């Protein structure tokens, strides 16, 4: 999968991977449909950051959740 290509499928893949890595308990809180390709670059940056880390502090988790919230479609 080439995540350098902006596509709906890549957005869906990244969101699902983020949810799995962060062990999101409220799975309905983050859905691929909440995001679009307009914010692809920012979402990819968050995805890359999350994937290269093994663990996150509670404060980091909060900051990541806020960033994802800021990227949601309005």
TISE-32752 format. One record per residue: x, y, z of N, C-alpha, C, O in turn. Coordinates in steps of 0.05 Angstrom, whole numbers, plus 5000, padded with zeros to 4 digits. Each point is the difference from the previous one (the first is absolute). Last residue first. Example, Ala and Ser with C-alpha at 12.3 -4.5 7.8 and 13.67 -1.06 7.14 Angstrom:
BEGIN
525749555142501650245001498550225014501050225004499648634995498250245000501850245000502150005013
This chain:
BEGIN
468253815184498150185014497450014986498250145009510349105001498350174982498150175016499049905021510249785026497349904991498650204982500350245003508349885045500049934971497349914990499649974976502250255116500350244984499949954970499350174985500649115077497550155002500150254983498050074987509949435024498149864982497350144999498750024979507550325082500950054972498249864980499250124980499349715112499350284993500850064971498450134985504249055050497150004996499150284992498250034983510849875039499449874975497050004994499150054978503850285106500850184978499449884973499150144982499449325093498150235000500650194977498250084986507849225031497549894989497950224997498650024980509550195063500449974971497449904986499350094979500849975115500050264988500449994970498750164985501949045065497250104999499950284987498150064986510049364981499150095026497150094998499050054978505649204957499350295002499150055029498749845013507349384919498150065021499650315002501650154989503649444940499049765013497950055021498249845004504750714900500249995029498949745011498249894988501550404919502849975007500549985030502249955009489150194950501049744992502949965008500949775004494551075011498949795017501349734993500649855019501850904928500950045028499049765017501649895016495350154896502849935000501250025029501549835008489550454978500349714996502949925003500749815014497451104985499249885026500449704998501049885019500550584902502150075020499449885027501749895013491950024918502349834995502250065020501449815009491050744992499449735010502349814997500649845018500251024945500150015029499449735012501249925020498150154887502750045008500350015031501849875011489450074949501649764997502950035011500949835014490450724980501850015022502049765000501149935020492450164912500850275003502150035022501950164998493149034979502650034988501150295003502450044996490749605078500050004971502950054990501850055016492049585078502350134988499850004970498749824988495149755072500350265013502250174987500450235006497548854972498250194986500150285013499050194988505949055048501150114976498350204985501050184987498449715119499149854977501350124975500450244999499449805115501750064978499249814977500449765001494650215078501050285002501850084976500150234993495948895025498350184985501050295001499150164984505049135066500649974972498350194983500850064977502849925124497550084987500450014970500650204988506849545060497849855012497350074988498449824995512150194967497750175005497749835010499249814987510950044995498149845015497650175008499250025024508850194921499350155024498049865018499450095022503349524895502550065014499450145027501349945020491449884921501249755010502450065017500349885022495750844933498149905021501249745013499949975024504750394902500350185023498249895023500949995023498449584895502549945013500550175025501049905020491350274927499849745012502649925015499949895022500150904928498350035023499749735014500250005025504650014894501550145021498350025025501049965022494949664901502149835011501450145023500449875021493250634932498749795016502149825013499849935023503250724917499050135025498849795018500549995024502249734892502350045017499150145026501149955021492449914913500949745010502350045020500249865020496650884932498249935021500849745013499949975024507750624931497749854992498349945024500949995023509250454941497650085014497649854989499450024976511249685028497850064981497550075016499249855017508849845024500650264989497950104980500050234992500448905052498650205015500750294991498950195011500948784947501650254998498450225014498250114988502348755018498350245000501850255000501850025016
